[in-house]
Amino acid sequence: MARKIVDGEAPAVPSEAARVVERLSQQVLDTHAPLREIDLDLLARQRANDTARRLMSIPGIGPIGATALAASVTDASQFRSGREFAAWLGLTPRQHSSGGKERLGRITKMGDKYLRSLLVVGMTSLIKGVKRKPESADPRLVALLARKPTRVATVAMANQTARGVWAIMAHGETYRAGHQPRLAA
């Protein structure tokens, strides 16, 4: 649409509005070209990195998430377990325990906000897919959504995915659907 407006094929609007819409359309087109170059560069980097390629195979992790995780965590063995990695990302619940009674609160939100948000956004997209086509989704995800509110399920899935990411990065494994990678060292 922006291309048509810039080429002079604007819809019937007043001349003052047409000029403003044309300027805005040109800005959209001027922004689109550099973004396309960035996307192509990111895709090339993702394809060149073995870890990023393996991480891309995880449902909910795209090229941006895979390259960001591979670039940010150069040595996954610095974490003793997947839970420690998830805690580093701020995806583990805060503990309010006393007298032998364990109470879990909200996630800590400590750690890397960008990586945490990439995982949560990726899991949000998975949940949208589950809600659209529950018959073709993983039954465990459908059961989780039946038990928990959507946002809680999203963060729980992000936590589980972070643990899987750690296993893939620390042990050089690849993702296989229906297979739970080792979570502890």
QUIVENZI-V919386 format. One record per pair of residues at least 12 apart in sequence whose ideal C-beta (glycine too) atoms are under 7 Angstrom apart, sorted by the first residue. I is the first residue (numbers start at 1). J is the second residue. D is the distance in whole Angstrom. If there is no record, write none. Layout:
# QUIVENZI-V919386
i->I j->J d->D
i->I j->J d->D
This chain:
# QUIVENZI-V919386
i->2 j->25 d->4
i->2 j->28 d->5
i->2 j->29 d->5
i->3 j->29 d->7
i->5 j->21 d->6
i->5 j->22 d->6
i->5 j->25 d->4
i->6 j->22 d->6
i->6 j->25 d->5
i->6 j->26 d->5
i->6 j->29 d->6
i->10 j->22 d->7
i->42 j->63 d->6
i->42 j->64 d->7
i->42 j->67 d->6
i->43 j->63 d->6
i->45 j->67 d->6
i->46 j->63 d->5
i->46 j->66 d->6
i->46 j->67 d->5
i->49 j->67 d->7
i->49 j->70 d->5
i->51 j->70 d->4
i->51 j->169 d->6
i->52 j->66 d->4
i->52 j->67 d->5
i->52 j->70 d->4
i->54 j->168 d->5
i->54 j->174 d->5
i->54 j->175 d->7
i->55 j->69 d->6
i->55 j->70 d->6
i->55 j->165 d->6
i->55 j->168 d->6
i->57 j->174 d->6
i->57 j->175 d->4
i->58 j->161 d->6
i->58 j->164 d->6
i->58 j->165 d->7
i->58 j->175 d->5
i->59 j->126 d->6
i->60 j->122 d->4
i->60 j->123 d->5
i->60 j->125 d->6
i->60 j->126 d->4
i->60 j->161 d->6
i->61 j->122 d->5
i->62 j->122 d->7
i->64 j->118 d->7
i->65 j->118 d->4
i->65 j->119 d->7
i->65 j->122 d->6
i->68 j->114 d->7
i->68 j->115 d->6
i->68 j->118 d->6
i->69 j->115 d->6
i->69 j->165 d->6
i->72 j->112 d->7
i->72 j->115 d->6
i->73 j->169 d->6
i->76 j->166 d->6
i->76 j->169 d->4
i->76 j->170 d->4
i->77 j->170 d->5
i->79 j->166 d->6
i->80 j->185 d->6
i->81 j->183 d->6
i->81 j->184 d->5
i->81 j->185 d->6
i->82 j->162 d->7
i->82 j->163 d->3
i->82 j->166 d->4
i->82 j->167 d->6
i->82 j->183 d->4
i->83 j->163 d->7
i->85 j->162 d->6
i->85 j->163 d->7
i->85 j->166 d->4
i->86 j->159 d->5
i->86 j->162 d->4
i->86 j->163 d->6
i->88 j->111 d->5
i->89 j->111 d->5
i->89 j->112 d->6
i->89 j->115 d->6
i->89 j->116 d->5
i->89 j->162 d->5
i->90 j->107 d->6
i->90 j->108 d->5
i->90 j->109 d->5
i->90 j->110 d->5
i->90 j->111 d->4
i->90 j->116 d->5
i->91 j->107 d->6
i->91 j->116 d->6
i->91 j->155 d->7
i->91 j->158 d->6
i->91 j->159 d->4
i->91 j->162 d->5
i->92 j->107 d->7
i->92 j->108 d->6
i->92 j->159 d->7
i->93 j->105 d->6
i->93 j->106 d->7
i->93 j->107 d->6
i->94 j->106 d->6
i->94 j->108 d->5
i->107 j->155 d->6
i->119 j->158 d->4
i->119 j->161 d->6
i->119 j->162 d->6
i->120 j->154 d->6
i->120 j->155 d->6
i->120 j->158 d->5
i->123 j->154 d->5
i->123 j->157 d->4
i->123 j->158 d->5
i->123 j->161 d->6
i->124 j->154 d->5
i->126 j->157 d->7
i->127 j->145 d->7
i->127 j->150 d->6
i->127 j->153 d->7
i->127 j->154 d->6
i->130 j->142 d->6
i->130 j->145 d->6
i->144 j->156 d->7
i->163 j->183 d->5
i->164 j->181 d->5
i->167 j->181 d->4
i->167 j->182 d->5
i->167 j->183 d->6
i->168 j->181 d->6
